[in-house]
Amino acid sequence: MYLARADVGPASDVCGKCVALGDSWPALRMCLLCGYVGCCDRSKNKHAREHFRETGHPLIRPYKERGMDWVWCYVDEALLDPI
């Protein structure tokens, strides 16, 4: 079982993998366990989901999106109450 950390902060303000590829993204997601910031599932690269597959870190939230206050669990494929 994973628990989100209250003290975790963003590791970046951009999706570093997209920047390296010269790509853009519609929205960013931040991992609530380690702070990794990656592009969302609407992007062609889906780096936030790739981070989950590589690390097993299942909890993300929107990063730098006004009015977006939710948590997503990749394991359960479900929205959770905000932390």
PDB file of N, CA, C and O in Angstrom:
ATOM      1  N   MET A   1       0.839  -1.187   0.000  1.00  0.00           N
ATOM      2  CA  MET A   1       0.000   0.000   0.000  1.00  0.00           C
ATOM      3  C   MET A   1       0.880   1.245   0.000  1.00  0.00           C
ATOM      4  O   MET A   1       1.869   1.318   0.730  1.00  0.00           O
ATOM      5  N   TYR A   2       0.516   2.211  -0.815  1.00  0.00           N
ATOM      6  CA  TYR A   2       1.259   3.458  -0.890  1.00  0.00           C
ATOM      7  C   TYR A   2       0.482   4.558  -0.192  1.00  0.00           C
ATOM      8  O   TYR A   2      -0.747   4.599  -0.248  1.00  0.00           O
ATOM      9  N   LEU A   3       1.202   5.438   0.459  1.00  0.00           N
ATOM     10  CA  LEU A   3       0.593   6.612   1.060  1.00  0.00           C
ATOM     11  C   LEU A   3       1.225   7.846   0.443  1.00  0.00           C
ATOM     12  O   LEU A   3       2.445   7.927   0.299  1.00  0.00           O
ATOM     13  N   ALA A   4       0.394   8.795   0.084  1.00  0.00           N
ATOM     14  CA  ALA A   4       0.907  10.051  -0.450  1.00  0.00           C
ATOM     15  C   ALA A   4       1.633  10.786   0.659  1.00  0.00           C
ATOM     16  O   ALA A   4       1.258  10.691   1.828  1.00  0.00           O
ATOM     17  N   ARG A   5       2.649  11.502   0.299  1.00  0.00           N
ATOM     18  CA  ARG A   5       3.422  12.265   1.272  1.00  0.00           C
ATOM     19  C   ARG A   5       2.961  13.716   1.242  1.00  0.00           C
ATOM     20  O   ARG A   5       2.863  14.322   0.175  1.00  0.00           O
ATOM     21  N   ALA A   6       2.683  14.260   2.400  1.00  0.00           N
ATOM     22  CA  ALA A   6       2.228  15.642   2.492  1.00  0.00           C
ATOM     23  C   ALA A   6       3.339  16.622   2.143  1.00  0.00           C
ATOM     24  O   ALA A   6       3.062  17.745   1.721  1.00  0.00           O
ATOM     25  N   ASP A   7       4.588  16.215   2.314  1.00  0.00           N
ATOM     26  CA  ASP A   7       5.704  17.124   2.098  1.00  0.00           C
ATOM     27  C   ASP A   7       6.324  17.034   0.703  1.00  0.00           C
ATOM     28  O   ASP A   7       7.325  17.695   0.427  1.00  0.00           O
ATOM     29  N   VAL A   8       5.740  16.229  -0.167  1.00  0.00           N
ATOM     30  CA  VAL A   8       6.320  16.078  -1.497  1.00  0.00           C
ATOM     31  C   VAL A   8       6.012  17.315  -2.341  1.00  0.00           C
ATOM     32  O   VAL A   8       4.896  17.834  -2.330  1.00  0.00           O
ATOM     33  N   GLY A   9       7.020  17.767  -3.064  1.00  0.00           N
ATOM     34  CA  GLY A   9       6.857  18.911  -3.955  1.00  0.00           C
ATOM     35  C   GLY A   9       7.239  18.510  -5.366  1.00  0.00           C
ATOM     36  O   GLY A   9       7.832  17.450  -5.570  1.00  0.00           O
ATOM     37  N   PRO A  10       6.909  19.337  -6.336  1.00  0.00           N
ATOM     38  CA  PRO A  10       7.202  18.999  -7.736  1.00  0.00           C
ATOM     39  C   PRO A  10       8.702  18.945  -8.006  1.00  0.00           C
ATOM     40  O   PRO A  10       9.465  19.790  -7.537  1.00  0.00           O
ATOM     41  N   ALA A  11       9.101  17.952  -8.757  1.00  0.00           N
ATOM     42  CA  ALA A  11      10.495  17.803  -9.140  1.00  0.00           C
ATOM     43  C   ALA A  11      10.853  18.730 -10.303  1.00  0.00           C
ATOM     44  O   ALA A  11      12.031  18.972 -10.567  1.00  0.00           O
ATOM     45  N   SER A  12       9.836  19.246 -10.994  1.00  0.00           N
ATOM     46  CA  SER A  12      10.045  20.096 -12.168  1.00  0.00           C
ATOM     47  C   SER A  12       8.788  20.918 -12.421  1.00  0.00           C
ATOM     48  O   SER A  12       7.739  20.643 -11.839  1.00  0.00           O
ATOM     49  N   ASP A  13       8.885  21.910 -13.272  1.00  0.00           N
ATOM     50  CA  ASP A  13       7.711  22.681 -13.689  1.00  0.00           C
ATOM     51  C   ASP A  13       7.262  22.320 -15.098  1.00  0.00           C
ATOM     52  O   ASP A  13       6.326  22.916 -15.632  1.00  0.00           O
ATOM     53  N   VAL A  14       7.935  21.343 -15.698  1.00  0.00           N
ATOM     54  CA  VAL A  14       7.632  20.907 -17.064  1.00  0.00           C
ATOM     55  C   VAL A  14       7.732  19.385 -17.131  1.00  0.00           C
ATOM     56  O   VAL A  14       8.231  18.750 -16.201  1.00  0.00           O
ATOM     57  N   CYS A  15       7.267  18.814 -18.209  1.00  0.00           N
ATOM     58  CA  CYS A  15       7.513  17.399 -18.458  1.00  0.00           C
ATOM     59  C   CYS A  15       8.890  17.311 -19.119  1.00  0.00           C
ATOM     60  O   CYS A  15       9.035  17.581 -20.311  1.00  0.00           O
ATOM     61  N   GLY A  16       9.879  16.936 -18.344  1.00  0.00           N
ATOM     62  CA  GLY A  16      11.253  16.904 -18.838  1.00  0.00           C
ATOM     63  C   GLY A  16      11.451  15.981 -20.029  1.00  0.00           C
ATOM     64  O   GLY A  16      12.246  16.282 -20.920  1.00  0.00           O
ATOM     65  N   LYS A  17      10.740  14.863 -20.054  1.00  0.00           N
ATOM     66  CA  LYS A  17      10.881  13.930 -21.174  1.00  0.00           C
ATOM     67  C   LYS A  17      10.315  14.524 -22.460  1.00  0.00           C
ATOM     68  O   LYS A  17      10.874  14.323 -23.538  1.00  0.00           O
ATOM     69  N   CYS A  18       9.198  15.260 -22.346  1.00  0.00           N
ATOM     70  CA  CYS A  18       8.647  15.926 -23.535  1.00  0.00           C
ATOM     71  C   CYS A  18       9.585  17.024 -24.018  1.00  0.00           C
ATOM     72  O   CYS A  18       9.797  17.181 -25.221  1.00  0.00           O
ATOM     73  N   VAL A  19      10.142  17.779 -23.087  1.00  0.00           N
ATOM     74  CA  VAL A  19      11.080  18.839 -23.460  1.00  0.00           C
ATOM     75  C   VAL A  19      12.254  18.231 -24.230  1.00  0.00           C
ATOM     76  O   VAL A  19      12.671  18.771 -25.255  1.00  0.00           O
ATOM     77  N   ALA A  20      12.782  17.120 -23.741  1.00  0.00           N
ATOM     78  CA  ALA A  20      13.914  16.467 -24.402  1.00  0.00           C
ATOM     79  C   ALA A  20      13.554  15.992 -25.808  1.00  0.00           C
ATOM     80  O   ALA A  20      14.404  15.948 -26.698  1.00  0.00           O
ATOM     81  N   LEU A  21      12.277  15.635 -25.996  1.00  0.00           N
ATOM     82  CA  LEU A  21      11.816  15.178 -27.315  1.00  0.00           C
ATOM     83  C   LEU A  21      11.387  16.321 -28.224  1.00  0.00           C
ATOM     84  O   LEU A  21      11.151  16.113 -29.415  1.00  0.00           O
ATOM     85  N   GLY A  22      11.283  17.524 -27.672  1.00  0.00           N
ATOM     86  CA  GLY A  22      10.799  18.661 -28.450  1.00  0.00           C
ATOM     87  C   GLY A  22       9.292  18.682 -28.570  1.00  0.00           C
ATOM     88  O   GLY A  22       8.752  19.341 -29.459  1.00  0.00           O
ATOM     89  N   ASP A  23       8.598  17.968 -27.686  1.00  0.00           N
ATOM     90  CA  ASP A  23       7.135  17.887 -27.719  1.00  0.00           C
ATOM     91  C   ASP A  23       6.508  18.829 -26.699  1.00  0.00           C
ATOM     92  O   ASP A  23       7.187  19.353 -25.816  1.00  0.00           O
ATOM     93  N   SER A  24       5.214  19.030 -26.837  1.00  0.00           N
ATOM     94  CA  SER A  24       4.449  19.818 -25.867  1.00  0.00           C
ATOM     95  C   SER A  24       3.406  18.902 -25.234  1.00  0.00           C
ATOM     96  O   SER A  24       3.315  17.726 -25.584  1.00  0.00           O
ATOM     97  N   TRP A  25       2.626  19.437 -24.311  1.00  0.00           N
ATOM     98  CA  TRP A  25       1.640  18.643 -23.588  1.00  0.00           C
ATOM     99  C   TRP A  25       0.450  19.513 -23.243  1.00  0.00           C
ATOM    100  O   TRP A  25       0.605  20.725 -23.092  1.00  0.00           O
ATOM    101  N   PRO A  26      -0.752  18.922 -23.110  1.00  0.00           N
ATOM    102  CA  PRO A  26      -1.930  19.702 -22.747  1.00  0.00           C
ATOM    103  C   PRO A  26      -2.022  19.968 -21.249  1.00  0.00           C
ATOM    104  O   PRO A  26      -2.561  20.996 -20.838  1.00  0.00           O
ATOM    105  N   ALA A  27      -1.502  19.056 -20.426  1.00  0.00           N
ATOM    106  CA  ALA A  27      -1.579  19.217 -18.974  1.00  0.00           C
ATOM    107  C   ALA A  27      -0.508  18.356 -18.315  1.00  0.00           C
ATOM    108  O   ALA A  27       0.002  17.403 -18.904  1.00  0.00           O
ATOM    109  N   LEU A  28      -0.184  18.716 -17.078  1.00  0.00           N
ATOM    110  CA  LEU A  28       0.827  17.991 -16.316  1.00  0.00           C
ATOM    111  C   LEU A  28       0.211  17.298 -15.113  1.00  0.00           C
ATOM    112  O   LEU A  28      -0.812  17.735 -14.586  1.00  0.00           O
ATOM    113  N   ARG A  29       0.844  16.214 -14.685  1.00  0.00           N
ATOM    114  CA  ARG A  29       0.435  15.477 -13.497  1.00  0.00           C
ATOM    115  C   ARG A  29       1.658  15.294 -12.606  1.00  0.00           C
ATOM    116  O   ARG A  29       2.769  15.078 -13.089  1.00  0.00           O
ATOM    117  N   MET A  30       1.431  15.384 -11.280  1.00  0.00           N
ATOM    118  CA  MET A  30       2.521  15.221 -10.331  1.00  0.00           C
ATOM    119  C   MET A  30       2.304  13.968  -9.483  1.00  0.00           C
ATOM    120  O   MET A  30       1.216  13.751  -8.951  1.00  0.00           O
ATOM    121  N   CYS A  31       3.333  13.159  -9.363  1.00  0.00           N
ATOM    122  CA  CYS A  31       3.307  11.963  -8.530  1.00  0.00           C
ATOM    123  C   CYS A  31       3.289  12.395  -7.070  1.00  0.00           C
ATOM    124  O   CYS A  31       4.105  13.216  -6.650  1.00  0.00           O
ATOM    125  N   LEU A  32       2.367  11.849  -6.305  1.00  0.00           N
ATOM    126  CA  LEU A  32       2.237  12.211  -4.895  1.00  0.00           C
ATOM    127  C   LEU A  32       3.191  11.441  -3.991  1.00  0.00           C
ATOM    128  O   LEU A  32       3.201  11.658  -2.780  1.00  0.00           O
ATOM    129  N   LEU A  33       3.987  10.553  -4.557  1.00  0.00           N
ATOM    130  CA  LEU A  33       4.972   9.845  -3.748  1.00  0.00           C
ATOM    131  C   LEU A  33       6.364  10.444  -3.871  1.00  0.00           C
ATOM    132  O   LEU A  33       7.102  10.520  -2.888  1.00  0.00           O
ATOM    133  N   CYS A  34       6.726  10.872  -5.088  1.00  0.00           N
ATOM    134  CA  CYS A  34       8.094  11.360  -5.281  1.00  0.00           C
ATOM    135  C   CYS A  34       8.185  12.749  -5.913  1.00  0.00           C
ATOM    136  O   CYS A  34       9.271  13.327  -5.958  1.00  0.00           O
ATOM    137  N   GLY A  35       7.074  13.296  -6.399  1.00  0.00           N
ATOM    138  CA  GLY A  35       7.092  14.626  -6.999  1.00  0.00           C
ATOM    139  C   GLY A  35       7.377  14.658  -8.489  1.00  0.00           C
ATOM    140  O   GLY A  35       7.426  15.740  -9.074  1.00  0.00           O
ATOM    141  N   TYR A  36       7.566  13.515  -9.119  1.00  0.00           N
ATOM    142  CA  TYR A  36       7.796  13.481 -10.567  1.00  0.00           C
ATOM    143  C   TYR A  36       6.668  14.213 -11.282  1.00  0.00           C
ATOM    144  O   TYR A  36       5.496  14.043 -10.946  1.00  0.00           O
ATOM    145  N   VAL A  37       7.026  15.024 -12.267  1.00  0.00           N
ATOM    146  CA  VAL A  37       6.036  15.744 -13.068  1.00  0.00           C
ATOM    147  C   VAL A  37       6.122  15.224 -14.501  1.00  0.00           C
ATOM    148  O   VAL A  37       7.184  15.244 -15.123  1.00  0.00           O
ATOM    149  N   GLY A  38       4.977  14.756 -15.010  1.00  0.00           N
ATOM    150  CA  GLY A  38       4.932  14.228 -16.368  1.00  0.00           C
ATOM    151  C   GLY A  38       3.656  14.640 -17.066  1.00  0.00           C
ATOM    152  O   GLY A  38       2.709  15.105 -16.432  1.00  0.00           O
ATOM    153  N   CYS A  39       3.636  14.467 -18.368  1.00  0.00           N
ATOM    154  CA  CYS A  39       2.477  14.850 -19.159  1.00  0.00           C
ATOM    155  C   CYS A  39       1.322  13.872 -18.932  1.00  0.00           C
ATOM    156  O   CYS A  39       1.530  12.713 -18.572  1.00  0.00           O
ATOM    157  N   CYS A  40       0.119  14.359 -19.149  1.00  0.00           N
ATOM    158  CA  CYS A  40      -1.106  13.611 -18.850  1.00  0.00           C
ATOM    159  C   CYS A  40      -1.427  12.573 -19.932  1.00  0.00           C
ATOM    160  O   CYS A  40      -0.719  12.457 -20.933  1.00  0.00           O
ATOM    161  N   ASP A  41      -2.498  11.830 -19.709  1.00  0.00           N
ATOM    162  CA  ASP A  41      -2.911  10.798 -20.659  1.00  0.00           C
ATOM    163  C   ASP A  41      -3.490  11.362 -21.958  1.00  0.00           C
ATOM    164  O   ASP A  41      -3.656  10.618 -22.925  1.00  0.00           O
ATOM    165  N   ARG A  42      -3.799  12.647 -22.000  1.00  0.00           N
ATOM    166  CA  ARG A  42      -4.270  13.258 -23.259  1.00  0.00           C
ATOM    167  C   ARG A  42      -3.107  13.591 -24.171  1.00  0.00           C
ATOM    168  O   ARG A  42      -3.314  13.883 -25.349  1.00  0.00           O
ATOM    169  N   SER A  43      -1.888  13.556 -23.653  1.00  0.00           N
ATOM    170  CA  SER A  43      -0.722  13.843 -24.490  1.00  0.00           C
ATOM    171  C   SER A  43      -0.322  12.585 -25.250  1.00  0.00           C
ATOM    172  O   SER A  43      -0.705  11.478 -24.871  1.00  0.00           O
ATOM    173  N   LYS A  44       0.437  12.752 -26.304  1.00  0.00           N
ATOM    174  CA  LYS A  44       0.823  11.579 -27.093  1.00  0.00           C
ATOM    175  C   LYS A  44       1.828  10.701 -26.347  1.00  0.00           C
ATOM    176  O   LYS A  44       1.921   9.505 -26.627  1.00  0.00           O
ATOM    177  N   ASN A  45       2.580  11.268 -25.407  1.00  0.00           N
ATOM    178  CA  ASN A  45       3.630  10.510 -24.726  1.00  0.00           C
ATOM    179  C   ASN A  45       3.200   9.864 -23.408  1.00  0.00           C
ATOM    180  O   ASN A  45       3.749   8.832 -23.021  1.00  0.00           O
ATOM    181  N   LYS A  46       2.240  10.450 -22.724  1.00  0.00           N
ATOM    182  CA  LYS A  46       1.709   9.881 -21.471  1.00  0.00           C
ATOM    183  C   LYS A  46       2.818   9.559 -20.463  1.00  0.00           C
ATOM    184  O   LYS A  46       2.865   8.458 -19.915  1.00  0.00           O
ATOM    185  N   HIS A  47       3.702  10.520 -20.226  1.00  0.00           N
ATOM    186  CA  HIS A  47       4.843  10.273 -19.346  1.00  0.00           C
ATOM    187  C   HIS A  47       4.460  10.063 -17.881  1.00  0.00           C
ATOM    188  O   HIS A  47       5.172   9.353 -17.171  1.00  0.00           O
ATOM    189  N   ALA A  48       3.372  10.648 -17.408  1.00  0.00           N
ATOM    190  CA  ALA A  48       2.946  10.397 -16.029  1.00  0.00           C
ATOM    191  C   ALA A  48       2.566   8.923 -15.867  1.00  0.00           C
ATOM    192  O   ALA A  48       2.938   8.294 -14.876  1.00  0.00           O
ATOM    193  N   ARG A  49       1.840   8.380 -16.819  1.00  0.00           N
ATOM    194  CA  ARG A  49       1.467   6.957 -16.773  1.00  0.00           C
ATOM    195  C   ARG A  49       2.713   6.074 -16.913  1.00  0.00           C
ATOM    196  O   ARG A  49       2.821   5.045 -16.246  1.00  0.00           O
ATOM    197  N   GLU A  50       3.643   6.471 -17.771  1.00  0.00           N
ATOM    198  CA  GLU A  50       4.893   5.727 -17.924  1.00  0.00           C
ATOM    199  C   GLU A  50       5.643   5.676 -16.589  1.00  0.00           C
ATOM    200  O   GLU A  50       6.218   4.647 -16.232  1.00  0.00           O
ATOM    201  N   HIS A  51       5.633   6.796 -15.855  1.00  0.00           N
ATOM    202  CA  HIS A  51       6.272   6.842 -14.535  1.00  0.00           C
ATOM    203  C   HIS A  51       5.637   5.805 -13.607  1.00  0.00           C
ATOM    204  O   HIS A  51       6.346   5.112 -12.877  1.00  0.00           O
ATOM    205  N   PHE A  52       4.306   5.694 -13.632  1.00  0.00           N
ATOM    206  CA  PHE A  52       3.623   4.680 -12.828  1.00  0.00           C
ATOM    207  C   PHE A  52       4.083   3.280 -13.225  1.00  0.00           C
ATOM    208  O   PHE A  52       4.396   2.466 -12.357  1.00  0.00           O
ATOM    209  N   ARG A  53       4.127   2.994 -14.515  1.00  0.00           N
ATOM    210  CA  ARG A  53       4.534   1.653 -14.965  1.00  0.00           C
ATOM    211  C   ARG A  53       5.973   1.324 -14.545  1.00  0.00           C
ATOM    212  O   ARG A  53       6.285   0.181 -14.212  1.00  0.00           O
ATOM    213  N   GLU A  54       6.842   2.339 -14.566  1.00  0.00           N
ATOM    214  CA  GLU A  54       8.248   2.122 -14.220  1.00  0.00           C
ATOM    215  C   GLU A  54       8.488   2.023 -12.718  1.00  0.00           C
ATOM    216  O   GLU A  54       9.365   1.276 -12.284  1.00  0.00           O
ATOM    217  N   THR A  55       7.721   2.767 -11.916  1.00  0.00           N
ATOM    218  CA  THR A  55       7.996   2.852 -10.477  1.00  0.00           C
ATOM    219  C   THR A  55       6.956   2.178  -9.603  1.00  0.00           C
ATOM    220  O   THR A  55       7.245   1.810  -8.465  1.00  0.00           O
ATOM    221  N   GLY A  56       5.754   2.015 -10.121  1.00  0.00           N
ATOM    222  CA  GLY A  56       4.665   1.505  -9.298  1.00  0.00           C
ATOM    223  C   GLY A  56       4.011   2.577  -8.445  1.00  0.00           C
ATOM    224  O   GLY A  56       3.126   2.270  -7.647  1.00  0.00           O
ATOM    225  N   HIS A  57       4.428   3.829  -8.594  1.00  0.00           N
ATOM    226  CA  HIS A  57       3.824   4.935  -7.836  1.00  0.00           C
ATOM    227  C   HIS A  57       2.445   5.235  -8.425  1.00  0.00           C
ATOM    228  O   HIS A  57       2.366   5.751  -9.539  1.00  0.00           O
ATOM    229  N   PRO A  58       1.354   4.926  -7.710  1.00  0.00           N
ATOM    230  CA  PRO A  58       0.026   4.972  -8.315  1.00  0.00           C
ATOM    231  C   PRO A  58      -0.745   6.285  -8.196  1.00  0.00           C
ATOM    232  O   PRO A  58      -1.748   6.454  -8.888  1.00  0.00           O
ATOM    233  N   LEU A  59      -0.321   7.210  -7.356  1.00  0.00           N
ATOM    234  CA  LEU A  59      -1.146   8.387  -7.076  1.00  0.00           C
ATOM    235  C   LEU A  59      -0.599   9.646  -7.732  1.00  0.00           C
ATOM    236  O   LEU A  59       0.570   9.995  -7.570  1.00  0.00           O
ATOM    237  N   ILE A  60      -1.475  10.321  -8.480  1.00  0.00           N
ATOM    238  CA  ILE A  60      -1.093  11.579  -9.125  1.00  0.00           C
ATOM    239  C   ILE A  60      -2.176  12.618  -8.872  1.00  0.00           C
ATOM    240  O   ILE A  60      -3.298  12.299  -8.477  1.00  0.00           O
ATOM    241  N   ARG A  61      -1.804  13.868  -9.113  1.00  0.00           N
ATOM    242  CA  ARG A  61      -2.767  14.965  -9.076  1.00  0.00           C
ATOM    243  C   ARG A  61      -2.412  15.936 -10.181  1.00  0.00           C
ATOM    244  O   ARG A  61      -1.291  15.918 -10.690  1.00  0.00           O
ATOM    245  N   PRO A  62      -3.366  16.795 -10.564  1.00  0.00           N
ATOM    246  CA  PRO A  62      -3.054  17.819 -11.565  1.00  0.00           C
ATOM    247  C   PRO A  62      -1.966  18.743 -11.036  1.00  0.00           C
ATOM    248  O   PRO A  62      -1.900  19.026  -9.840  1.00  0.00           O
ATOM    249  N   TYR A  63      -1.125  19.201 -11.935  1.00  0.00           N
ATOM    250  CA  TYR A  63      -0.073  20.143 -11.553  1.00  0.00           C
ATOM    251  C   TYR A  63      -0.248  21.425 -12.355  1.00  0.00           C
ATOM    252  O   TYR A  63      -0.263  21.408 -13.585  1.00  0.00           O
ATOM    253  N   LYS A  64      -0.379  22.529 -11.642  1.00  0.00           N
ATOM    254  CA  LYS A  64      -0.525  23.875 -12.232  1.00  0.00           C
ATOM    255  C   LYS A  64      -1.780  24.010 -13.081  1.00  0.00           C
ATOM    256  O   LYS A  64      -1.742  24.628 -14.144  1.00  0.00           O
ATOM    257  N   GLU A  65      -2.887  23.441 -12.627  1.00  0.00           N
ATOM    258  CA  GLU A  65      -4.169  23.604 -13.310  1.00  0.00           C
ATOM    259  C   GLU A  65      -5.156  24.200 -12.318  1.00  0.00           C
ATOM    260  O   GLU A  65      -5.525  23.554 -11.337  1.00  0.00           O
ATOM    261  N   ARG A  66      -5.575  25.408 -12.571  1.00  0.00           N
ATOM    262  CA  ARG A  66      -6.523  26.069 -11.675  1.00  0.00           C
ATOM    263  C   ARG A  66      -7.842  25.323 -11.616  1.00  0.00           C
ATOM    264  O   ARG A  66      -8.355  24.849 -12.630  1.00  0.00           O
ATOM    265  N   GLY A  67      -8.383  25.227 -10.404  1.00  0.00           N
ATOM    266  CA  GLY A  67      -9.679  24.603 -10.213  1.00  0.00           C
ATOM    267  C   GLY A  67      -9.668  23.085 -10.264  1.00  0.00           C
ATOM    268  O   GLY A  67     -10.712  22.455 -10.091  1.00  0.00           O
ATOM    269  N   MET A  68      -8.523  22.498 -10.495  1.00  0.00           N
ATOM    270  CA  MET A  68      -8.424  21.030 -10.555  1.00  0.00           C
ATOM    271  C   MET A  68      -7.913  20.531  -9.210  1.00  0.00           C
ATOM    272  O   MET A  68      -6.761  20.765  -8.844  1.00  0.00           O
ATOM    273  N   ASP A  69      -8.781  19.844  -8.483  1.00  0.00           N
ATOM    274  CA  ASP A  69      -8.428  19.365  -7.150  1.00  0.00           C
ATOM    275  C   ASP A  69      -8.890  17.920  -7.016  1.00  0.00           C
ATOM    276  O   ASP A  69      -9.922  17.643  -6.404  1.00  0.00           O
ATOM    277  N   TRP A  70      -8.126  17.010  -7.590  1.00  0.00           N
ATOM    278  CA  TRP A  70      -8.462  15.605  -7.516  1.00  0.00           C
ATOM    279  C   TRP A  70      -7.191  14.782  -7.437  1.00  0.00           C
ATOM    280  O   TRP A  70      -6.094  15.275  -7.699  1.00  0.00           O
ATOM    281  N   VAL A  71      -7.355  13.527  -7.073  1.00  0.00           N
ATOM    282  CA  VAL A  71      -6.258  12.562  -7.033  1.00  0.00           C
ATOM    283  C   VAL A  71      -6.694  11.362  -7.859  1.00  0.00           C
ATOM    284  O   VAL A  71      -7.828  10.898  -7.742  1.00  0.00           O
ATOM    285  N   TRP A  72      -5.794  10.864  -8.690  1.00  0.00           N
ATOM    286  CA  TRP A  72      -6.080   9.692  -9.511  1.00  0.00           C
ATOM    287  C   TRP A  72      -5.208   8.538  -9.039  1.00  0.00           C
ATOM    288  O   TRP A  72      -4.022   8.713  -8.758  1.00  0.00           O
ATOM    289  N   CYS A  73      -5.810   7.357  -8.956  1.00  0.00           N
ATOM    290  CA  CYS A  73      -5.072   6.137  -8.619  1.00  0.00           C
ATOM    291  C   CYS A  73      -5.013   5.258  -9.857  1.00  0.00           C
ATOM    292  O   CYS A  73      -6.044   4.799 -10.350  1.00  0.00           O
ATOM    293  N   TYR A  74      -3.800   5.021 -10.361  1.00  0.00           N
ATOM    294  CA  TYR A  74      -3.637   4.169 -11.536  1.00  0.00           C
ATOM    295  C   TYR A  74      -4.000   2.716 -11.250  1.00  0.00           C
ATOM    296  O   TYR A  74      -4.509   2.028 -12.134  1.00  0.00           O
ATOM    297  N   VAL A  75      -3.752   2.240 -10.043  1.00  0.00           N
ATOM    298  CA  VAL A  75      -4.047   0.848  -9.701  1.00  0.00           C
ATOM    299  C   VAL A  75      -5.541   0.581  -9.784  1.00  0.00           C
ATOM    300  O   VAL A  75      -5.979  -0.389 -10.403  1.00  0.00           O
ATOM    301  N   ASP A  76      -6.319   1.457  -9.153  1.00  0.00           N
ATOM    302  CA  ASP A  76      -7.776   1.289  -9.128  1.00  0.00           C
ATOM    303  C   ASP A  76      -8.476   1.936 -10.316  1.00  0.00           C
ATOM    304  O   ASP A  76      -9.675   1.739 -10.512  1.00  0.00           O
ATOM    305  N   GLU A  77      -7.715   2.726 -11.129  1.00  0.00           N
ATOM    306  CA  GLU A  77      -8.297   3.488 -12.233  1.00  0.00           C
ATOM    307  C   GLU A  77      -9.508   4.274 -11.722  1.00  0.00           C
ATOM    308  O   GLU A  77     -10.606   4.187 -12.272  1.00  0.00           O
ATOM    309  N   ALA A  78      -9.272   5.046 -10.650  1.00  0.00           N
ATOM    310  CA  ALA A  78     -10.370   5.754  -9.999  1.00  0.00           C
ATOM    311  C   ALA A  78      -9.934   7.098  -9.447  1.00  0.00           C
ATOM    312  O   ALA A  78      -8.783   7.289  -9.057  1.00  0.00           O
ATOM    313  N   LEU A  79     -10.886   8.029  -9.424  1.00  0.00           N
ATOM    314  CA  LEU A  79     -10.675   9.308  -8.755  1.00  0.00           C
ATOM    315  C   LEU A  79     -10.844   9.106  -7.260  1.00  0.00           C
ATOM    316  O   LEU A  79     -11.750   8.401  -6.816  1.00  0.00           O
ATOM    317  N   LEU A  80      -9.965   9.732  -6.486  1.00  0.00           N
ATOM    318  CA  LEU A  80     -10.037   9.648  -5.042  1.00  0.00           C
ATOM    319  C   LEU A  80     -10.314  11.040  -4.490  1.00  0.00           C
ATOM    320  O   LEU A  80     -10.129  12.040  -5.184  1.00  0.00           O
ATOM    321  N   ASP A  81     -10.751  11.099  -3.261  1.00  0.00           N
ATOM    322  CA  ASP A  81     -10.922  12.380  -2.593  1.00  0.00           C
ATOM    323  C   ASP A  81      -9.581  13.064  -2.482  1.00  0.00           C
ATOM    324  O   ASP A  81      -8.575  12.397  -2.240  1.00  0.00           O
ATOM    325  N   PRO A  82      -9.530  14.390  -2.653  1.00  0.00           N
ATOM    326  CA  PRO A  82      -8.262  15.113  -2.539  1.00  0.00           C
ATOM    327  C   PRO A  82      -7.635  14.895  -1.157  1.00  0.00           C
ATOM    328  O   PRO A  82      -8.326  14.704  -0.156  1.00  0.00           O
ATOM    329  N   ILE A  83      -6.345  14.930  -1.146  1.00  0.00           N
ATOM    330  CA  ILE A  83      -5.594  14.740   0.102  1.00  0.00           C
ATOM    331  C   ILE A  83      -5.556  16.052   0.867  1.00  0.00           C
ATOM    332  O   ILE A  83      -4.973  16.119   1.949  1.00  0.00           O
TER     333      ILE A  83
END
